[in-house]
Amino acid sequence: MIQGSMGTFSSVKVRTLSFACFLAVVMHFVAGANTARVVYPRLLEERSSDGGMMVKVHDDLTLNLRKGSVAARELRVLTEENGRLVTRFYDGEDIERNLYEDEEKVASVMVTKTGSGVRMEGLVSPTHRIKPMPVSEKSEHGLVAHEIHEIEHKEMLDKTLTYKSNVSEGTASERVLS
C-alpha cells in the first residue's frame, strides 16, 4: 500500500520504473546473484535544457537519461524488517531531485554527479541493478567503481509488486501495483 498526500493509491499503475527504482534504493536492493560485474559509469553528455544526460555504464550499455518522477509529494512505504512491519515516509520532491529514467532501456536510477563522474543506484534494466561499490575504488580517470547485479525476479521487491515478463517479444517488462 502506498499513501500519498493526495490519498491512498491502490490498484493504480504508477510510473512503474521510477517507483521500482525508488523502492529498490529504499529497500537496499532486492536479492540478486552473488557475482557482480564491476563497471565505471562515465558521463558522456549533459543537456541543461531538459535536465537529461547520457551515461556510458559499460561498453554494451549507454543510458539516455531524462528526469524521472514519482507518484506523490509524500510516499508511505511499508516494509518488513526482522518480522516487524515498518512504515517510512519519503518526500517525493527529494526523490525526484536525483531520479532519472531511460524508457528505451527500461532503466530508472538515482544519479549524483561527482567532481569526476557520476554515482548511480537503481535499475539499469528489468534484469539488472547498479550501485556504487562499498569501498569506492576509482579508475585511472577518477571514475567511481560500481557493481551490477542480476535481479532474481521471484523475490522482486515485495508482495505488492508483481513482475510481468514479455519474453516472447524480447521487450521490457512492467511492474504494477496490486
N, C-alpha and C positions, 0 to 999 in steps of 0.2 A: 504494500500500500504506500502511496506517495501522497503527502498532503502539501498543497501549495497555499500561498497567501490568498488565492482566489477560490480555495476549496479543495476537496479531495478529488484526486484523479484516479479513477478506476476504469478498467476496460477501455483505455484511451491509448491510441498509438501516439507515442511521443517521438520526437526526433530521435529515433532509436539509437543511432550510432553515438551521438553526443551523450545521451543519457547512459548508454552502456559504458562509455569511456569513463564518465564520472563515477559510476558505481564500481568499476574496476579499480580506479585510483583510490576511492574511499575504502574499499574492502581489501586493499593491499594486494590486489590481483587475485584472479581465480587460479585454481590449481592448474599447473602446466607441466609439461615434460621437464625432466631434470636437466637435460642438456640444453645449454644456451648457446646462441650464436653471438659473438662479440662484434659490435659494429661501432662506427664513429660517425654519427649523423653530421652532415655539413649543410649549412645554409647557402643555397645557390643564388637565390633571388628574393628580394623583399619588395612588395608592392605597397607603397604608402596609401595609394588611392583607395584601395579596398581592404587594406589590412592583411592581405594574403601574403604567402611566402611559398617558395619552392625549397624542399629539403631533400637532399640525397641521403637516404638511410644506409643503403649499400648498393653495390653495382647493379642489382636486379630490382631495386625499389627506390623510386623517386616520388615523393608526395607533393602534390599541388594543393597546398592547404589554404583554406579560407576560414574566416571567423565562424565558430560554431555557436549554438545557443542551447539553453536548457528550457525545460517546460514551465518553470515558475520562478517568481522572485525569491521564494523561500522553499527549500525542499526538506521534507522529513523522510529520513531513511531508517528503516528498521533492519537491524542485523542481529545475528545470534553470536554471542561470544561466551565461551565456556558454559553452554547450555542455558544462558540467560538472554532474554530479549533486550536489546539496547537500542535506544532511539537517539538519533543525532539530527541536528538541524544545520542546513548549509544555505548560505546566501547565494542565490542564483547569479547575481551580478559579479560576485567574487569568482565564481566558477568560470563564467563566460570570459573573464579578462584574459585568460591564457588558453581557452579552449578553441581548437582548430579541427577542421574535418576535410577529408578528401572523399567526395561522394563516389568518384570513379573507382578508387582503390578500396572503398569501404573502410576508411580509417578515421579514427577520432582520437586526438591526443591533446594532452596538456603540454604546451610548449613555453619554455622560459629561455629567453635569449641571454647568453653569457658574453663576456668580452671576446671570446674566440670562437663562439659557435652557438649551439643550442642544447638544451636538456629537454628530453621528451619522455612522456609517460602516458601510456594508454594502449589503444588498439591500432595496429598498423595494417590489419586485415581481419576478416572474420575468424581467422585461424591462428593469428599471432599477436602477441603483446610485446611492448617495449618498455624498458625502464633504465634509468642510469645505474651503473654498477655501484655497489655499496662503497667500495674503495675506489674513488674516482681516478682511474688511470686516464692519462691524456696521450694523444698521438703526438708524433713529432711536430705537427702543426698546431698543437694545443687543443684539439678536438676532444670532447668528453666521451669516454667509453660507455656504451650501453649494452644491455643484454636483450636479445629477442628470444622469447619462449613460445612454444606451441601451446595453444589452449586446448584443454580437454573439455569438449562440449558437454559431456554427460554431467559435469559438475559446474556448468556455466552459471556464474553469478549466484542467484538464489532461486527459490521456488516460484517467485512472482514473475520471473522472466523465462521465456521458452526460446528455444533455438530452432528455427525452421531452415533446413538446408535445401537448396535447389541445385543438387549435384548434377542432374541431367543437363542443365543449361550451362553449368560452369560459372554461374553468376554469383553475386554476393547474396548473403543470407540476410534475414531480418530478425530482429529481436523485438517482441511485442509484450506489453503488459497484459497479464491475465486478468 
